[in-house]
Amino acid sequence: MPGINGYEVCRKLKDDLSRERIVETRLWDKTMMNKIVLHNILVVDDVETNVDILVAILSDDYDISVALDGPSALEYVAEETPDLILLDIMMPGIDGYEVCRQLKANISTRNIPVIFVTAMGEVEDEAKGFELGAVDYITKPVSPPIVRARVRTHLALYDQNRELERKVRQRTAELYATRQEIIRRLGRAAEFKDNETGLHVVRMSYYAKLIAQAAGFSAEHAELLLNAAPMHDIGKIGIPDKILRKPGKLDAEEWEVMQRHTTMGAEILGAQPSELLQMAKMIALTHHEKWNGKGYPEGLAGEVIPIESRIVAIADVFDALTNERPYKKAWSVEDAVALIQRESGEHFDPMLVDAFLKALPGILEIKDQYAESRSRSILTLNAKSP
């Protein structure tokens, strides 16, 4: 090129980047108390002379590990996670292609960059290496500047990808936590209409999780239920206070209005792609159905009722019975458990009643931890604070 040639342009760019890296490195050293962690590179080759050459080229800048055959390389990677692998192809037993194939088939190692370093220099050989997932291909005899440049480039890309993945995971976790908190707050907002502290949704959600675990739910499924259950009575937002807070028994017309909170809740949650919100909608609609078919709004019976709603029904009733409401005094735990046992096969799924009894010790711990009396004391103290 006329004027400044390509080499000079590249050199100037690299000088600028180097100055930035020096600043970044100094800041990093200060933050990490001068602890510098070198990238770990695994060199895999059955010829020790080839290994020695690569080690000599890279050992000043990187932490080098060595494997002299394919099985040893796979064994090493199973225990440690190198940042990059320099892999020969022609090795006895398991060749480099097969090692790469196994690495890329394993979800825990598939993202480790692999560079083939081999005497096989045909186009077909390189194409096969790239098809197997290698990021680069260096032919022997190797050139030290090329090895250093390729290694440096792919480590930089790998670091960038890992940092991006970390940020995506962090952001996803933050969004999930925010969504969970919104759901819990909406659930408590509904409860504030007929429950002073809104702790009913907290307790019954944990009760539901414990019952689900006792019934054999996976940890993931039980956690999903924990987070969906708070929305079970969201439809109460649409019920007039004079009905929700009526101290006596509801008349027929009022009871008909009260029953609408199930369909209102389903309408509020709507049709959502989220598995969590789909479960929340289903529970809001069907948690007042009964095993014997005499519930509402649809009169579903038995296993036609979603199992999550059958669990919430037990958790909801137990907490409602054992806490004071505008229309009733709190029952004793013994009386509440006795009623749930009597309603086994009528209101409640018998199998889930057994799970409830199995989970009862943990349920009572939650009941004590989130007791209404304790919450009221806290609220009173907060109200008196300046």
Summary of the structure (lengths in Angstrom):
residues: 386
radius of gyration: 32.1
end to end distance: 74.8
largest distance: 94.8
contacts: 1153
relative contact order: 0.06
helix: 62%
strand: 7%
